[in-house]
Amino acid sequence: MEFHNKDVPGVFLFSGNKIIKQINRHSTGLALLVVLFLTGLLVPVCSAELTTQDVLISISDKGTGPNLAKTANAAAALSKNVGQFCKDQNSNTLEQARTAWKTAYLAWRHAESFMYGPSARLEKKINVWPAATVVLDVAVKDSKLGHMLNTADTRGFSGLEYLLYAKGSETAAKARCSHMLAITREIVTDTKELKTQWETKTDEFKRAGDGNPFLLPEDALSLMVARVLNVTEVLLRDRIAVVSNFFEKPSRPDNLEAWLSRSSVLSLEATVKGIRQAIVGDGSTGLTTLVATKDGLYESKDPKLARDIKKQLGKIEKTLSKLNKIQDFHARIKDKPGTLKKLYKQLNTLQEQLVEAALVLELDVRSGIEIQLTE
């Protein structure tokens, strides 16, 4: 398993010409930066100011590592609680299994901004929504239809949520439990794999700039920023626009992630908290601090942009707090598709600010998308 540059057509999620033009703006400058580095004409300046290396170490030690470990631990607890429910089916063990599902899913959503490389494959495996509920209703009751339970939308977090929360889950049949146990084993295996993969490569990320494999520290930082931009795009496109039918009736509330468990807004909050942690960090060693204090080869530091990003995150969190007070979010989206329109606009503004931050730091986020952790 190694970091490497790889052409991955169609992976980059941004389709707006404005964003593409912004990202292309520094292509010549970035090439020159590499040439200067290789020829020895670009000499690092010793300074007490925050460096890109400092940010990478902070992201790894305080963000990526702990979040992936928390996700793996929550998955293990989920498996244990589902197993207990299947051994002793009663209202108490069911509630414990449901609580463990929420904890594991919210941990996953919080960690999204810290998932690089193979996590994209894992997402398609264990985090596909909505669940194929009709298939689940039929196939878990008939062993002859077991082959229908091999698709991503009958497994992972979505399939397990449906089996735990759907009508009749209080008296789960043996077949239903068999599938639930299989799902939890997969989630445990996949989250553990993600944690282990990061642990084997964390030193390469933290010492980026030695040419093995990152030529410059900014190459590693590009990987993280590209991931955050993609997470933001998924929020805008899949988790808001599609669900709301672009804010016009008829909306698609059944496409809401985690609505059966009444965790839809909580999951949005978890993702935004992850974005904040990835971008702001502990407040002193985050990307926003770098934007506010570090001059690049072409670009100058931009304290105002750093402040604006933090302010925008605060606005988003305030909006989510209000949305979280809605009792039946599924019904609200169905009746009022425009419910998420304000949040959409706020996240769109944040995405544009993050693209501008990447430009200030002279990051090549397009290459960041293409860098993969592979076996």
Secondary structure, DSSP 8 states (H G I E B T S, - for coil): -EEEE---TT------HHHHHHHHTTHHHHHHHHHHHHHT-S-----SS--HHHHHHHIIIIIIHHHHHHHHHHHHHHHHHHHHHHHS-SHHHHHHHHHHHHHHHHHHHHHGGG--TTHHHHHHHH--SS--HHHHHHHTT-GGGGGGGGSGGGSHHHHHHHHHHSTTGGG--HHHHHHHHHHHHHHHHHHHHHHHHHHHHHHHHHTTTSSSS-SSHHHHHHHHHHHHHHHHHHHHIIIIIHHHTTT-SS--GGGSTTTTTT-HHHHHHHHHHHHHHHHHTTSSSSHHHHHHH---SS----HHHHHHHHHHHHHHHHHHHHHTT-S-HHHHHHH-GGGGHHHHHHHHHHHHHHHHHHHHTT--HHHHHHEEEE-
